[in-house]
């Protein structure tokens, strides 16, 4: 049951990080002329990509890598906290 729940959670985490990666990429393309956003988005996309790459092996290998889940959980909240400032920095699309 624990393994199944962990598998489900990691799949959800992978989906969320992938969505975040795509959103940031779209945002970067959409507002590439806004200097503050151009400086902030690439590092975020760079940070998310390795996490998305890390999650599938965790799902495949299961229990042995469950210890790596907490670091991933700790990295997600900072990403969530960085999204509102990005939205604030970006003016509405003309």
DOKE-536493 format. One line per 4 residues: number of its first residue (from 1); their letters; for each residue x, y, z of N, C-alpha, C, O. Coordinates in nm, 2 decimals, always signed. Atoms other than C-alpha are relative to their C-alpha. Layout:
<recs>
NUM> a> X:Y:Z:X:Y:Z:X:Y:Z:X:Y:Z; ...
</recs>
This chain:
<recs>
1> xxxx> +0.08:-0.12:+0.00:+0.00:+0.00:+0.00:+0.09:+0.13:+0.00:+0.06:+0.22:-0.07; -0.09:-0.12:+0.00:+0.28:+0.24:+0.09:+0.07:+0.02:-0.13:+0.09:+0.13:-0.18; -0.07:-0.01:+0.13:+0.47:+0.16:-0.23:-0.10:+0.06:-0.11:-0.06:+0.14:-0.19; +0.10:-0.05:+0.10:+0.15:+0.22:-0.43:-0.03:+0.15:+0.02:-0.04:+0.22:-0.08
5> xxxx> +0.03:-0.14:-0.04:+0.08:+0.55:-0.25:+0.12:+0.09:-0.05:+0.10:+0.19:-0.10; -0.12:-0.07:+0.04:+0.44:+0.66:-0.31:+0.01:+0.01:-0.15:+0.04:+0.12:-0.20; +0.00:+0.01:+0.14:+0.42:+0.56:-0.67:-0.10:+0.11:-0.06:-0.07:+0.19:-0.15; +0.10:-0.10:+0.04:+0.10:+0.77:-0.71:+0.05:+0.14:+0.03:+0.03:+0.23:-0.06
9> xxxx> -0.05:-0.14:-0.03:+0.25:+1.07:-0.53:+0.11:+0.05:-0.09:+0.11:+0.16:-0.13; -0.11:-0.03:+0.09:+0.57:+1.06:-0.74:-0.05:+0.03:-0.14:+0.00:+0.12:-0.21; +0.06:-0.03:+0.14:+0.36:+1.05:-1.06:-0.06:+0.13:+0.00:-0.05:+0.21:-0.09; +0.07:-0.13:-0.01:+0.16:+1.35:-0.94:+0.11:+0.11:+0.01:+0.09:+0.21:-0.06
13> xxxx> -0.11:-0.10:-0.01:+0.48:+1.53:-0.85:+0.07:+0.02:-0.13:+0.10:+0.14:-0.17; -0.06:-0.01:+0.14:+0.63:+1.45:-1.19:-0.09:+0.08:-0.09:-0.04:+0.17:-0.16; +0.10:-0.07:+0.09:+0.31:+1.58:-1.36:+0.00:+0.15:+0.04:+0.00:+0.23:-0.05; +0.01:-0.14:-0.04:+0.31:+1.90:-1.15:+0.13:+0.07:-0.04:+0.12:+0.18:-0.09
17> xxxx> -0.12:-0.06:+0.04:+0.68:+1.97:-1.21:+0.01:+0.02:-0.15:+0.06:+0.12:-0.20; +0.00:-0.01:+0.14:+0.64:+1.90:-1.58:-0.09:+0.12:-0.04:-0.05:+0.20:-0.13; +0.09:-0.11:+0.03:+0.34:+2.14:-1.59:+0.07:+0.13:+0.03:+0.06:+0.23:-0.05; -0.07:-0.12:-0.04:+0.54:+2.40:-1.40:+0.11:+0.04:-0.10:+0.13:+0.16:-0.14
21> xxxx> -0.10:-0.02:+0.10:+0.83:+2.36:-1.65:-0.06:+0.06:-0.13:-0.01:+0.16:-0.18; +0.06:-0.05:+0.12:+0.60:+2.41:-1.95:-0.06:+0.14:+0.02:-0.05:+0.22:-0.07; +0.06:-0.14:-0.02:+0.42:+2.71:-1.79:+0.11:+0.10:+0.00:+0.09:+0.21:-0.06; -0.11:-0.09:-0.01:+0.75:+2.88:-1.71:+0.06:+0.02:-0.14:+0.10:+0.14:-0.18
25> xxxx> -0.06:-0.01:+0.14:+0.88:+2.81:-2.07:-0.10:+0.09:-0.08:-0.05:+0.17:-0.15; +0.10:-0.08:+0.08:+0.55:+2.95:-2.22:+0.01:+0.15:+0.05:+0.01:+0.24:-0.03; +0.00:-0.13:-0.05:+0.57:+3.25:-1.99:+0.13:+0.07:-0.05:+0.13:+0.19:-0.08; -0.13:-0.06:+0.05:+0.94:+3.31:-2.09:-0.02:+0.04:-0.15:+0.02:+0.15:-0.18
29> xxxx> +0.02:-0.04:+0.14:+0.84:+3.30:-2.46:-0.10:+0.11:-0.02:-0.07:+0.20:-0.10; +0.11:-0.10:+0.01:+0.53:+3.51:-2.41:+0.05:+0.14:+0.04:+0.02:+0.24:-0.02; -0.04:-0.13:-0.05:+0.71:+3.79:-2.22:+0.15:+0.01:+0.00:+0.21:+0.07:+0.09; -0.15:+0.00:+0.00:+1.07:+3.75:-2.33:+0.06:+0.14:-0.01:+0.18:+0.15:+0.01
33> xxxx> -0.05:-0.13:+0.00:+1.10:+4.12:-2.37:+0.01:+0.07:+0.13:+0.06:+0.18:+0.15; +0.00:-0.05:-0.14:+1.05:+4.18:-2.00:+0.13:-0.04:+0.07:+0.14:-0.16:+0.11; -0.13:+0.03:-0.06:+1.41:+4.20:-1.85:-0.01:-0.08:+0.13:+0.06:-0.19:+0.14; +0.00:+0.07:-0.13:+1.32:+4.09:-1.49:-0.04:-0.15:-0.02:+0.01:-0.24:+0.04
37> xxxx> +0.05:+0.13:+0.02:+1.13:+3.79:-1.62:+0.10:-0.09:-0.07:+0.12:-0.21:-0.04; -0.10:+0.07:+0.07:+1.40:+3.69:-1.86:+0.11:-0.05:+0.09:+0.16:-0.16:+0.07; -0.10:+0.04:-0.09:+1.64:+3.68:-1.58:-0.04:-0.11:+0.10:+0.04:-0.19:+0.14; +0.05:+0.10:-0.10:+1.42:+3.48:-1.34:-0.04:-0.13:-0.05:-0.02:-0.23:+0.01
41> xxxx> +0.05:+0.13:+0.05:+1.26:+3.22:-1.56:+0.10:-0.10:-0.04:+0.08:-0.22:+0.00; -0.10:+0.11:+0.04:+1.56:+3.04:-1.71:+0.05:-0.08:+0.12:+0.06:-0.20:+0.11; -0.05:+0.08:-0.12:+1.70:+2.95:-1.36:-0.11:-0.09:+0.05:-0.08:-0.21:+0.09; +0.11:+0.08:-0.05:+1.36:+2.82:-1.26:-0.02:-0.12:-0.09:-0.03:-0.24:-0.04
45> xxxx> +0.02:+0.11:+0.10:+1.32:+2.61:-1.58:+0.12:-0.10:+0.02:+0.10:-0.22:+0.01; -0.12:+0.09:-0.02:+1.68:+2.48:-1.52:-0.01:-0.08:+0.13:+0.03:-0.20:+0.13; +0.02:+0.07:-0.13:+1.59:+2.39:-1.16:-0.11:-0.11:-0.01:-0.09:-0.22:+0.04; +0.11:+0.10:+0.02:+1.26:+2.21:-1.26:+0.04:-0.12:-0.08:+0.01:-0.23:-0.05
49> xxxx> -0.04:+0.11:+0.09:+1.41:+2.00:-1.54:+0.07:-0.11:+0.06:+0.03:-0.23:+0.04; -0.07:+0.11:-0.06:+1.65:+1.80:-1.33:-0.10:-0.08:+0.09:-0.09:-0.20:+0.11; +0.10:+0.06:-0.08:+1.36:+1.73:-1.09:-0.09:-0.09:-0.08:-0.12:-0.21:-0.04; +0.08:+0.08:+0.09:+1.14:+1.60:-1.37:+0.07:-0.12:-0.05:+0.02:-0.23:-0.06
53> xxxx> -0.09:+0.11:+0.04:+1.43:+1.39:-1.48:+0.02:-0.10:+0.11:+0.03:-0.22:+0.09; -0.02:+0.09:-0.12:+1.48:+1.25:-1.13:-0.12:-0.08:+0.04:-0.11:-0.19:+0.09; +0.12:+0.06:-0.05:+1.12:+1.16:-1.06:-0.03:-0.14:-0.07:-0.06:-0.23:+0.00; +0.03:+0.13:+0.06:+1.06:+0.88:-1.32:+0.09:-0.12:+0.05:+0.03:-0.22:+0.08
57> xxxx> -0.08:+0.11:-0.06:+1.36:+0.67:-1.19:-0.05:-0.03:+0.14:-0.05:-0.15:+0.18; +0.05:+0.03:-0.14:+1.21:+0.71:-0.84:-0.12:-0.09:-0.01:-0.14:-0.18:+0.07; +0.12:+0.07:+0.01:+0.88:+0.58:-0.96:+0.03:-0.15:-0.04:-0.03:-0.24:+0.00; -0.04:+0.13:+0.05:+1.05:+0.29:-1.14:+0.07:-0.09:+0.11:+0.04:-0.21:+0.13
61> xxxx> -0.08:+0.07:-0.10:+1.28:+0.19:-0.85:-0.07:-0.01:+0.13:-0.04:-0.10:+0.21; +0.09:+0.02:-0.12:+1.03:+0.25:-0.57:+0.07:+0.02:+0.13:+0.15:+0.11:+0.15; -0.05:-0.01:-0.14:+1.12:+0.19:-0.20:+0.15:+0.04:+0.02:+0.17:+0.12:+0.10; -0.14:-0.04:-0.03:+1.50:+0.21:-0.23:+0.03:+0.15:-0.01:+0.12:+0.20:+0.06
65> xxxx> -0.03:-0.14:+0.02:+1.48:+0.57:-0.34:-0.11:+0.09:+0.08:-0.11:+0.21:+0.05; +0.10:-0.08:-0.08:+1.19:+0.68:-0.10:+0.07:+0.11:+0.08:+0.01:+0.21:+0.11; -0.08:-0.10:-0.08:+1.46:+0.86:+0.10:+0.03:+0.13:-0.07:+0.05:+0.23:-0.01; -0.03:-0.12:+0.08:+1.51:+1.10:-0.19:-0.12:+0.09:-0.01:-0.11:+0.20:-0.06
69> xxxx> +0.12:-0.08:+0.02:+1.15:+1.22:-0.18:-0.01:+0.13:+0.09:-0.04:+0.23:+0.04; +0.00:-0.13:-0.08:+1.18:+1.47:+0.12:+0.08:+0.11:-0.07:+0.03:+0.22:-0.06; -0.07:-0.12:+0.07:+1.45:+1.68:-0.07:-0.09:+0.05:-0.11:-0.09:+0.18:-0.13; +0.08:-0.05:+0.10:+1.21:+1.70:-0.36:-0.12:+0.08:+0.05:-0.15:+0.19:+0.00
73> xxxx> +0.11:-0.07:-0.07:+0.92:+1.80:-0.13:+0.05:+0.14:+0.05:-0.02:+0.24:+0.04; -0.06:-0.13:-0.04:+1.15:+2.08:+0.01:+0.02:+0.09:-0.11:+0.02:+0.22:-0.09; -0.03:-0.09:+0.11:+1.23:+2.21:-0.33:-0.13:+0.06:-0.07:-0.13:+0.16:-0.13; +0.13:-0.05:+0.07:+0.86:+2.24:-0.45:-0.05:+0.13:+0.06:-0.09:+0.22:-0.02
77> xxxx> +0.06:-0.13:-0.05:+0.74:+2.51:-0.20:+0.08:+0.13:-0.05:+0.01:+0.22:-0.08; -0.07:-0.12:+0.05:+1.02:+2.76:-0.30:-0.04:+0.03:-0.15:-0.05:+0.15:-0.18; +0.05:-0.02:+0.14:+0.91:+2.71:-0.67:-0.14:+0.07:+0.01:-0.16:+0.16:-0.07; +0.13:-0.05:-0.01:+0.55:+2.78:-0.57:+0.00:+0.15:+0.05:-0.07:+0.23:+0.00
81> xxxx> -0.01:-0.13:-0.06:+0.66:+3.09:-0.37:+0.05:+0.10:-0.11:+0.03:+0.22:-0.10; -0.06:-0.08:+0.10:+0.85:+3.22:-0.68:-0.10:+0.04:-0.11:-0.08:+0.13:-0.18; +0.09:-0.02:+0.11:+0.55:+3.20:-0.91:-0.08:+0.14:+0.02:-0.08:+0.21:-0.08; +0.07:-0.13:-0.02:+0.35:+3.50:-0.76:+0.09:+0.12:-0.04:+0.04:+0.21:-0.11
85> xxxx> -0.09:-0.12:+0.04:+0.65:+3.74:-0.79:+0.01:+0.01:-0.15:+0.02:+0.12:-0.21; -0.01:+0.00:+0.15:+0.68:+3.63:-1.16:-0.12:+0.07:-0.06:-0.12:+0.15:-0.15; +0.13:-0.05:+0.05:+0.31:+3.71:-1.22:+0.00:+0.15:+0.03:-0.05:+0.22:-0.06; +0.00:-0.15:-0.03:+0.36:+4.05:-1.05:+0.09:+0.07:-0.09:+0.06:+0.19:-0.13
89> xxxx> -0.10:-0.07:+0.09:+0.66:+4.13:-1.26:-0.05:+0.01:-0.15:-0.01:+0.10:-0.22; +0.04:+0.00:+0.14:+0.48:+4.05:-1.58:-0.13:+0.09:-0.02:-0.23:+0.06:+0.04; +0.12:-0.08:+0.03:+0.24:+4.32:-1.72:-0.10:-0.08:-0.08:-0.06:-0.18:-0.15; +0.09:+0.07:+0.08:-0.08:+4.20:-1.88:+0.03:+0.00:-0.14:+0.09:+0.10:-0.19
93> xx> -0.03:+0.00:+0.15:-0.04:+4.09:-2.24:-0.08:+0.10:-0.07:-0.20:+0.12:-0.05; +0.07:-0.10:+0.08:-0.12:+4.36:-2.48:-0.06:-0.06:-0.12:-0.13:+0.01:-0.21
</recs>
